[in-house]
Amino acid sequence: MKNRTGRMAEELRKEMMEIIQNHLKDPRVDGLVSITEVDLSRDLGYAKVYVSKYGSSWAQNEAIKGLNDSKGFIRTELSKRFKTRTVPELNFLADESLQYGAKIEAILQEINDKAKDDEGGKNE
């Protein structure tokens, strides 16, 4: 069962990216939006769609609002492309993993810089 949900989630991600890039007309959602992950429920009824947008957090929040406002259109387009009985209910969420990774990287760099400063002070 896990294989089926994984394959379906990946197909949903690909199709939604194509719909967003080529068919969605909302100005809040532009080409700098990418779907990083689709978390599909076991019964294939609900999908959490994690979205990342290059730019400020305000722009990302606006893109999420635009996608949530357009989810009816996106589901209709998905229903035309998939031969399943139902299309999952979509919920678009901000993917914070890139910002989290950048924060971790900055902390590690700060620790590394401090270690080098401490090492330089001992040699003098």
DSSP file (Angstrom, degrees, kcal/mol; ACC not computed):
  #  RESIDUE AA STRUCTURE BP1 BP2  ACC     N-H-->O    O-->H-N    N-H-->O    O-->H-N    TCO  KAPPA ALPHA  PHI   PSI    X-CA   Y-CA   Z-CA
    1    1 A M     >        0   0    0      0, 0.0     4,-2.1     0, 0.0     5,-0.2   0.000 360.0 360.0 360.0 -37.2    0.0    0.0    0.0
    2    2 A K  H  >  +     0   0    0      1,-0.2     4,-2.2     2,-0.2     5,-0.2   0.879 360.0  54.5 -62.6 -37.1    2.9    2.4    0.8
    3    3 A N  H  > S+     0   0    0      1,-0.2     4,-2.6     2,-0.2    -1,-0.2   0.904 106.9  51.0 -61.3 -41.5    4.2    2.0   -2.7
    4    4 A R  H  > S+     0   0    0      1,-0.2     4,-2.7     2,-0.2     5,-0.2   0.929 111.0  46.5 -64.5 -45.4    0.9    3.0   -4.2
    5    5 A T  H  X S+     0   0    0     -4,-2.1     4,-2.6     1,-0.2    -1,-0.2   0.888 112.6  51.5 -65.3 -37.0    0.6    6.1   -2.1
    6    6 A G  H  X S+     0   0    0     -4,-2.2     4,-2.1    -5,-0.2    -2,-0.2   0.924 112.4  44.7 -64.3 -44.7    4.2    7.1   -2.9
    7    7 A R  H  X S+     0   0    0     -4,-2.6     4,-2.3     2,-0.2    -2,-0.2   0.919 114.9  48.7 -64.6 -43.0    3.7    6.7   -6.7
    8    8 A M  H  X S+     0   0    0     -4,-2.7     4,-2.6    -5,-0.2    -2,-0.2   0.907 110.2  51.5 -64.6 -41.6    0.4    8.5   -6.5
    9    9 A A  H  X S+     0   0    0     -4,-2.6     4,-2.3     1,-0.2    -1,-0.2   0.906 110.7  48.4 -61.6 -42.1    1.9   11.4   -4.5
   10   10 A E  H  X S+     0   0    0     -4,-2.1     4,-2.3     2,-0.2    -2,-0.2   0.904 112.1  48.3 -66.3 -41.2    4.8   11.7   -7.0
   11   11 A E  H  X S+     0   0    0     -4,-2.3     4,-2.6     2,-0.2     5,-0.2   0.901 111.1  51.2 -65.1 -40.5    2.3   11.8   -9.9
   12   12 A L  H  X S+     0   0    0     -4,-2.6     4,-2.9     2,-0.2     5,-0.2   0.926 109.3  51.0 -60.0 -44.4    0.2   14.4   -8.1
   13   13 A R  H  X S+     0   0    0     -4,-2.3     4,-2.2     1,-0.2    -2,-0.2   0.932 111.9  46.4 -60.0 -47.3    3.3   16.5   -7.6
   14   14 A K  H  X S+     0   0    0     -4,-2.3     4,-1.9     1,-0.2    -1,-0.2   0.932 115.3  45.3 -61.9 -46.9    4.3   16.4  -11.2
   15   15 A E  H  X S+     0   0    0     -4,-2.6     4,-2.4     1,-0.2    -2,-0.2   0.898 112.1  51.0 -66.9 -40.3    0.8   17.2  -12.5
   16   16 A M  H  X S+     0   0    0     -4,-2.9     4,-3.0    -5,-0.2     5,-0.2   0.896 108.1  53.2 -64.8 -38.2    0.2   20.0  -10.1
   17   17 A M  H  X S+     0   0    0     -4,-2.2     4,-2.4    -5,-0.2    -1,-0.2   0.915 110.5  47.4 -61.3 -41.3    3.5   21.6  -11.0
   18   18 A E  H  X S+     0   0    0     -4,-1.9     4,-2.2     2,-0.2     5,-0.3   0.911 113.4  47.6 -66.4 -41.8    2.5   21.5  -14.7
   19   19 A I  H  X>S+     0   0    0     -4,-2.4     4,-2.4     2,-0.2     5,-1.5   0.927 113.8  47.2 -64.4 -45.3   -1.0   23.0  -13.9
   20   20 A I  H  <5S+     0   0    0     -4,-3.0     4,-0.3     1,-0.2    -2,-0.2   0.916 117.4  42.0 -64.0 -43.6    0.5   25.7  -11.7
   21   21 A Q  H  <5S+     0   0    0     -4,-2.4    -1,-0.2    -5,-0.2    -2,-0.2   0.847 129.4  23.3 -74.5 -33.7    3.2   26.7  -14.3
   22   22 A N  H  <5S+     0   0    0     -4,-2.2    -3,-0.2    -5,-0.2    -2,-0.2   0.656 131.2  25.2-111.4 -17.6    1.0   26.5  -17.4
   23   23 A H  T  <5S+     0   0    0     -4,-2.4     2,-0.4    -5,-0.3    -3,-0.2   0.647  88.4  96.3-124.8 -20.9   -2.6   26.9  -16.5
   24   24 A L      < -     0   0    0     -5,-1.5    46,-0.0    -4,-0.3    -4,-0.0  -0.604  45.0-172.1 -80.9 130.6   -3.0   28.9  -13.3
   25   25 A K        +     0   0    0     -2,-0.4    -1,-0.1     5,-0.0    -5,-0.0   0.308  40.1 125.2-106.1   7.9   -3.6   32.6  -13.8
   26   26 A D    >   -     0   0    0      1,-0.2     3,-1.3    40,-0.1    -2,-0.1  -0.548  54.0-147.2 -70.8 124.5   -3.4   33.9  -10.2
   27   27 A P  T 3  S+     0   0    0      0, 0.0    -1,-0.2     0, 0.0    36,-0.1   0.714  95.5  64.3 -67.8 -18.9   -0.7   36.7  -10.1
   28   28 A R  T 3  S+     0   0    0      1,-0.2     2,-0.7    34,-0.1    38,-0.1   0.730  98.6  60.8 -73.6 -20.2    0.3   35.7   -6.6
   29   29 A V  S <  S+     0   0    0     -3,-1.3    -1,-0.2    37,-0.1     2,-0.2  -0.915  72.8 159.8-111.8 109.4    1.5   32.3   -7.9
   30   30 A D    >   -     0   0    0     -2,-0.7     3,-1.3    -5,-0.0    -2,-0.0  -0.439  57.2 -74.8-117.7-167.3    4.3   32.7  -10.5
   31   31 A G  T 3  S+     0   0    0      1,-0.3   -10,-0.1    -2,-0.2    -2,-0.0   0.579 116.6  73.6 -69.2 -10.4    7.0   30.5  -11.9
   32   32 A L  T 3  S+     0   0    0     22,-0.1    22,-1.6     2,-0.0     2,-0.4   0.293  75.7 100.7 -88.7  11.8    9.1   30.7   -8.8
   33   33 A V  E <   -A   53   0A   0     -3,-1.3     2,-0.4    20,-0.2    20,-0.2  -0.804  49.4-179.9 -96.6 134.9    6.8   28.4   -6.9
   34   34 A S  E     -A   52   0A   0     18,-2.9    18,-3.0    -2,-0.4     2,-0.7  -0.995  28.2-130.6-135.5 145.5    7.8   24.7   -6.5
   35   35 A I  E     -A   51   0A   0     -2,-0.4    16,-0.2    16,-0.2     3,-0.1  -0.834  23.6-178.8 -91.8 116.9    6.1   21.8   -4.9
   36   36 A T  E     -     0   0A   0     14,-2.1     2,-0.3    -2,-0.7    -1,-0.2   0.809  62.5  -1.9 -88.5 -31.7    8.6   20.1   -2.7
   37   37 A E  E     -A   50   0A   0     13,-1.2    13,-2.8   -24,-0.0     2,-0.5  -0.990  49.7-150.8-159.3 148.7    6.5   17.3   -1.3
   38   38 A V  E     -A   49   0A   0     -2,-0.3     2,-0.8    11,-0.2    11,-0.2  -0.989  12.7-161.4-122.3 119.9    3.1   15.8   -1.4
   39   39 A D  E     -A   48   0A   0      9,-3.1     9,-2.7    -2,-0.5     2,-0.4  -0.888  15.1-165.6-103.9 106.8    2.0   13.9    1.8
   40   40 A L  E     -A   47   0A   0     -2,-0.8     7,-0.2     7,-0.2   -31,-0.1  -0.752  18.0-120.9 -99.9 136.2   -0.9   11.7    0.8
   41   41 A S    >   -     0   0    0      5,-2.8     3,-1.7    -2,-0.4    -1,-0.1  -0.278  30.0-108.4 -69.3 161.6   -3.2   10.0    3.3
   42   42 A R  T 3  S+     0   0    0      1,-0.3    -1,-0.1     2,-0.1   -37,-0.0   0.836 121.0  49.5 -62.3 -33.7   -3.4    6.2    3.3
   43   43 A D  T 3  S-     0   0    0      3,-0.0    -1,-0.3     1,-0.0    -2,-0.1   0.402 109.6-124.2 -87.2   5.0   -7.0    6.3    1.8
   44   44 A L  S <  S+     0   0    0     -3,-1.7    -2,-0.1     2,-0.2     3,-0.1   0.704  81.5 114.5  62.1  22.9   -5.8    8.8   -0.9
   45   45 A G  S    S+     0   0    0      1,-0.2    44,-3.3    43,-0.2     2,-0.4   0.726  70.4  36.7 -93.8 -24.3   -8.5   11.2    0.2
   46   46 A Y  E     - b   0  89A   0     42,-0.3    -5,-2.8     2,-0.0     2,-0.4  -0.975  60.7-168.6-133.9 143.7   -6.4   14.0    1.5
   47   47 A A  E     -Ab  40  90A   0     42,-2.9    44,-1.9    -2,-0.4     2,-0.6  -0.988  12.4-153.8-135.1 126.2   -3.1   15.5    0.4
   48   48 A K  E     -Ab  39  91A   0     -9,-2.7    -9,-3.1    -2,-0.4     2,-0.7  -0.883  19.2-160.0 -92.4 121.7   -0.8   18.0    2.2
   49   49 A V  E     -Ab  38  92A   0     42,-2.9    44,-3.0    -2,-0.6     2,-0.5  -0.909   3.0-152.4-110.0 113.4    1.1   19.8   -0.5
   50   50 A Y  E     -Ab  37  93A   0    -13,-2.8   -14,-2.1    -2,-0.7   -13,-1.2  -0.749  16.6-168.0 -90.8 125.9    4.3   21.5    0.7
   51   51 A V  E     -Ab  35  94A   0     42,-3.1    44,-2.9    -2,-0.5     2,-0.4  -0.906  11.3-165.5-120.5 138.8    5.2   24.5   -1.4
   52   52 A S  E     -A   34   0A   0    -18,-3.0   -18,-2.9    -2,-0.4     2,-0.4  -0.969   5.5-170.2-120.8 139.4    8.4   26.6   -1.5
   53   53 A K  E     -A   33   0A   0     -2,-0.4     2,-0.3   -20,-0.2   -20,-0.2  -0.996  24.6-123.3-132.0 130.6    8.6   30.0   -3.2
   54   54 A Y  S    S+     0   0    0    -22,-1.6     2,-0.3    -2,-0.4   -22,-0.1  -0.524  77.7  38.4 -69.2 132.5   11.8   31.9   -3.8
   55   55 A G  S    S-     0   0    0     -2,-0.3    -2,-0.1     4,-0.0     5,-0.0  -0.882  99.3 -10.2 127.8-158.9   11.7   35.3   -2.2
   56   56 A S     >  -     0   0    0     -2,-0.3     4,-1.8     1,-0.1     5,-0.1  -0.199  60.9-113.1 -74.3 165.5   10.4   36.8    1.0
   57   57 A S  H  > S+     0   0    0      1,-0.2     4,-2.5     2,-0.2     5,-0.2   0.826 118.5  58.3 -68.1 -30.0    8.2   35.0    3.5
   58   58 A W  H  > S+     0   0    0      2,-0.2     4,-2.3     1,-0.2    -1,-0.2   0.930 106.2  47.9 -63.2 -44.4    5.4   37.5    2.6
   59   59 A A  H  > S+     0   0    0      1,-0.2     4,-2.1     2,-0.2    -2,-0.2   0.880 111.4  50.8 -63.7 -37.9    5.6   36.4   -1.0
   60   60 A Q  H  X S+     0   0    0     -4,-1.8     4,-2.3     2,-0.2    -1,-0.2   0.920 109.9  49.6 -66.4 -42.6    5.5   32.7    0.0
   61   61 A N  H  X S+     0   0    0     -4,-2.5     4,-2.3     1,-0.2    -2,-0.2   0.890 110.8  50.2 -63.0 -38.7    2.5   33.4    2.2
   62   62 A E  H  X S+     0   0    0     -4,-2.3     4,-2.5     2,-0.2    -1,-0.2   0.890 109.6  51.0 -65.6 -39.4    0.7   35.1   -0.7
   63   63 A A  H  X S+     0   0    0     -4,-2.1     4,-2.5     2,-0.2    -2,-0.2   0.903 109.5  50.5 -64.8 -40.5    1.5   32.2   -3.0
   64   64 A I  H  X S+     0   0    0     -4,-2.3     4,-2.6     2,-0.2    -2,-0.2   0.918 111.0  49.0 -62.5 -43.7    0.1   29.8   -0.4
   65   65 A K  H  X S+     0   0    0     -4,-2.3     4,-2.3     1,-0.2    -2,-0.2   0.918 111.5  50.0 -61.6 -43.1   -3.1   31.9   -0.2
   66   66 A G  H  X S+     0   0    0     -4,-2.5     4,-1.2     2,-0.2    -2,-0.2   0.896 111.8  47.4 -62.5 -41.1   -3.3   32.0   -4.0
   67   67 A L  H  < S+     0   0    0     -4,-2.5     4,-0.3     2,-0.2    -2,-0.2   0.909 111.9  49.4 -67.9 -41.9   -2.9   28.2   -4.3
   68   68 A N  H >< S+     0   0    0     -4,-2.6     3,-0.8     1,-0.2     4,-0.2   0.864 110.7  51.0 -65.7 -34.3   -5.5   27.6   -1.5
   69   69 A D  H 3< S+     0   0    0     -4,-2.3     3,-0.3     1,-0.2    -1,-0.2   0.789 115.3  43.8 -69.3 -26.3   -7.9   29.9   -3.3
   70   70 A S  T 3X S+     0   0    0     -4,-1.2     4,-2.3     1,-0.2     3,-0.3   0.285  79.2 106.2-100.4   8.9   -7.3   28.0   -6.6
   71   71 A K  H <> S+     0   0    0     -3,-0.8     4,-2.5    -4,-0.3     5,-0.2   0.794  75.8  57.5 -66.5 -25.9   -7.5   24.5   -5.2
   72   72 A G  H  > S+     0   0    0     -3,-0.3     4,-2.1    -4,-0.2    -1,-0.2   0.930 109.6  44.9 -64.7 -44.7  -10.9   23.9   -6.8
   73   73 A F  H  > S+     0   0    0     -3,-0.3     4,-2.4     2,-0.2    -2,-0.2   0.916 113.6  50.1 -62.6 -44.1   -9.5   24.6  -10.2
   74   74 A I  H  X S+     0   0    0     -4,-2.3     4,-2.4     1,-0.2    -2,-0.2   0.909 110.5  49.4 -64.1 -42.2   -6.4   22.5   -9.5
   75   75 A R  H  X S+     0   0    0     -4,-2.5     4,-2.4     2,-0.2    -1,-0.2   0.894 109.8  52.1 -63.6 -39.4   -8.6   19.5   -8.4
   76   76 A T  H  X S+     0   0    0     -4,-2.1     4,-1.2     2,-0.2    -2,-0.2   0.927 111.2  46.8 -62.0 -44.7  -10.8   19.8  -11.5
   77   77 A E  H  X S+     0   0    0     -4,-2.4     4,-0.9     1,-0.2     3,-0.3   0.893 111.8  51.1 -63.9 -39.8   -7.7   19.8  -13.7
   78   78 A L  H >X S+     0   0    0     -4,-2.4     4,-2.0     1,-0.2     3,-0.6   0.882 104.8  56.7 -64.7 -37.5   -6.3   16.8  -11.8
   79   79 A S  H 3< S+     0   0    0     -4,-2.4    -1,-0.2     1,-0.2    -2,-0.2   0.814 104.6  53.2 -65.6 -28.3   -9.6   14.9  -12.2
   80   80 A K  H 3< S+     0   0    0     -4,-1.2    -1,-0.2    -3,-0.3    -2,-0.2   0.771 114.5  41.9 -72.7 -25.9   -9.3   15.3  -16.0
   81   81 A R  H << S+     0   0    0     -4,-0.9     2,-0.4    -3,-0.6    -2,-0.2   0.711 106.8  65.4 -96.3 -23.8   -5.7   13.8  -15.9
   82   82 A F     <  -     0   0    0     -4,-2.0     5,-0.0    -5,-0.1   -70,-0.0  -0.799  64.4-149.1-106.2 144.9   -6.2   10.9  -13.4
   83   83 A K        +     0   0    0     -2,-0.4     2,-0.2     3,-0.0    -4,-0.1  -0.047  60.2 119.0 -98.3  30.6   -8.4    7.9  -13.9
   84   84 A T  S    S-     0   0    0      1,-0.1    -2,-0.1    -5,-0.1     3,-0.1  -0.554  74.3-118.1 -93.4 162.6   -9.2    7.5  -10.2
   85   85 A R  S    S+     0   0    0     -2,-0.2     2,-0.3     1,-0.1    -1,-0.1   0.907  95.3  14.6 -66.7 -41.9  -12.6    7.6   -8.7
   86   86 A T        -     0   0    0    -42,-0.1    -1,-0.1    -3,-0.0    -2,-0.1  -0.912  67.8-134.2-131.5 159.8  -11.8   10.7   -6.6
   87   87 A V        -     0   0    0     -2,-0.3     3,-0.1   -42,-0.1    -8,-0.1  -0.934  41.1-102.7-109.1 137.3   -9.0   13.3   -6.4
   88   88 A P        -     0   0    0      0, 0.0     2,-0.3     0, 0.0   -42,-0.3  -0.182  33.7-103.5 -61.7 150.3   -7.7   14.0   -3.0
   89   89 A E  E     -b   46   0A   0    -44,-3.3   -42,-2.9     1,-0.0     2,-0.3  -0.602  44.4-136.2 -68.3 128.3   -8.7   17.1   -1.0
   90   90 A L  E     -b   47   0A   0     -2,-0.3     2,-0.4   -44,-0.2   -42,-0.2  -0.722  25.1-178.7 -97.8 139.4   -5.7   19.5   -1.3
   91   91 A N  E     -b   48   0A   0    -44,-1.9   -42,-2.9    -2,-0.3     2,-0.4  -0.938  16.9-150.3-134.8 112.5   -4.2   21.6    1.5
   92   92 A F  E     +b   49   0A   0     -2,-0.4     2,-0.3   -44,-0.2   -42,-0.2  -0.702  20.2 177.3 -88.8 129.9   -1.3   23.8    0.5
   93   93 A L  E     -b   50   0A   0    -44,-3.0   -42,-3.1    -2,-0.4     2,-0.3  -0.931  33.7-102.7-131.1 151.9    1.3   24.5    3.2
   94   94 A A  E     -b   51   0A   0     -2,-0.3     2,-0.8   -44,-0.2   -42,-0.2  -0.560  29.3-134.1 -74.7 135.4    4.5   26.4    3.3
   95   95 A D        +     0   0    0    -44,-2.9     3,-0.4    -2,-0.3     4,-0.3  -0.825  24.9 178.7 -91.3 110.5    7.7   24.3    3.2
   96   96 A E     >  +     0   0    0     -2,-0.8     4,-2.5     1,-0.2     5,-0.2   0.404  55.0  97.8 -91.7   1.7    9.9   25.6    5.9
   97   97 A S  H  > S+     0   0    0      1,-0.2     4,-2.6     2,-0.2    -1,-0.2   0.848  80.6  52.2 -65.0 -34.6   12.7   23.1    5.4
   98   98 A L  H  > S+     0   0    0     -3,-0.4     4,-2.1     2,-0.2    -1,-0.2   0.926 113.1  43.7 -67.7 -43.0   14.8   25.4    3.2
   99   99 A Q  H  > S+     0   0    0     -4,-0.3     4,-2.2     2,-0.2    -2,-0.2   0.895 114.4  51.1 -66.2 -39.3   14.7   28.2    5.7
  100  100 A Y  H  X S+     0   0    0     -4,-2.5     4,-2.4     1,-0.2    -2,-0.2   0.916 110.3  49.0 -63.8 -43.2   15.4   25.7    8.5
  101  101 A G  H  X S+     0   0    0     -4,-2.6     4,-2.4     1,-0.2    -1,-0.2   0.888 110.6  50.3 -62.9 -40.2   18.4   24.3    6.6
  102  102 A A  H  X S+     0   0    0     -4,-2.1     4,-2.2     2,-0.2    -1,-0.2   0.881 110.0  51.0 -65.8 -37.7   19.8   27.8    6.0
  103  103 A K  H  X S+     0   0    0     -4,-2.2     4,-2.2     2,-0.2    -2,-0.2   0.926 110.9  47.7 -65.4 -44.6   19.4   28.6    9.7
  104  104 A I  H  X S+     0   0    0     -4,-2.4     4,-2.6     1,-0.2    -2,-0.2   0.913 111.0  52.0 -61.5 -43.1   21.3   25.4   10.7
  105  105 A E  H  X S+     0   0    0     -4,-2.4     4,-2.2     1,-0.2    -1,-0.2   0.898 109.3  49.6 -60.8 -41.9   24.0   26.2    8.2
  106  106 A A  H  X S+     0   0    0     -4,-2.2     4,-2.2     2,-0.2    -1,-0.2   0.897 111.1  49.3 -64.8 -40.5   24.4   29.7    9.6
  107  107 A I  H  X S+     0   0    0     -4,-2.2     4,-2.3     2,-0.2    -2,-0.2   0.925 111.8  48.3 -64.7 -44.3   24.7   28.3   13.2
  108  108 A L  H  X S+     0   0    0     -4,-2.6     4,-2.4     1,-0.2    -2,-0.2   0.890 111.3  50.4 -63.8 -38.5   27.3   25.7   12.1
  109  109 A Q  H  X S+     0   0    0     -4,-2.2     4,-2.7     2,-0.2    -1,-0.2   0.898 109.8  50.9 -65.3 -40.0   29.3   28.4   10.3
  110  110 A E  H  X S+     0   0    0     -4,-2.2     4,-2.3     2,-0.2    -2,-0.2   0.910 111.3  47.7 -63.5 -42.8   29.2   30.6   13.4
  111  111 A I  H  X S+     0   0    0     -4,-2.3     4,-2.3     2,-0.2    -2,-0.2   0.913 112.6  49.5 -63.7 -42.7   30.4   27.7   15.5
  112  112 A N  H  X S+     0   0    0     -4,-2.4     4,-2.0     2,-0.2    -2,-0.2   0.914 111.3  48.5 -62.9 -44.2   33.2   27.0   13.0
  113  113 A D  H  X S+     0   0    0     -4,-2.7     4,-2.2     1,-0.2    -1,-0.2   0.900 111.7  49.7 -62.9 -41.2   34.2   30.7   12.9
  114  114 A K  H  X S+     0   0    0     -4,-2.3     4,-2.5     1,-0.2    -2,-0.2   0.894 109.1  52.0 -66.3 -39.5   34.3   30.9   16.7
  115  115 A A  H  X S+     0   0    0     -4,-2.3     4,-2.2     1,-0.2    -1,-0.2   0.896 110.0  49.1 -63.3 -39.8   36.4   27.7   16.9
  116  116 A K  H  X S+     0   0    0     -4,-2.0     4,-2.4     2,-0.2    -2,-0.2   0.900 111.0  49.9 -66.1 -40.3   38.9   29.2   14.5
  117  117 A D  H  X S+     0   0    0     -4,-2.2     4,-1.9     2,-0.2    -2,-0.2   0.916 112.2  47.6 -63.7 -42.4   39.1   32.4   16.5
  118  118 A D  H  X S+     0   0    0     -4,-2.5     4,-1.2     1,-0.2    -2,-0.2   0.884 112.5  49.2 -65.2 -38.5   39.7   30.5   19.7
  119  119 A E  H  X S+     0   0    0     -4,-2.2     4,-1.1     1,-0.2    -1,-0.2   0.878 110.2  51.2 -67.7 -38.8   42.3   28.4   18.0
  120  120 A G  H  X S+     0   0    0     -4,-2.4     4,-0.6     1,-0.2    -2,-0.2   0.852 107.2  53.7 -67.4 -34.9   44.0   31.5   16.6
  121  121 A G  H  < S+     0   0    0     -4,-1.9     3,-0.3     1,-0.2    -1,-0.2   0.803 105.3  53.9 -70.0 -29.5   44.1   33.1   20.1
  122  122 A K  H  < S+     0   0    0     -4,-1.2    -1,-0.2     1,-0.2    -2,-0.2   0.805 103.4  56.4 -74.5 -29.4   45.8   30.1   21.6
  123  123 A N  H  <        0   0    0     -4,-1.1    -1,-0.2     1,-0.2    -2,-0.2   0.687 360.0 360.0 -76.6 -17.6   48.7   30.2   19.1
  124  124 A E     <        0   0    0     -4,-0.6    -1,-0.2    -3,-0.3    -2,-0.1   0.482 360.0 360.0 -81.0 360.0   49.6   33.8   19.9
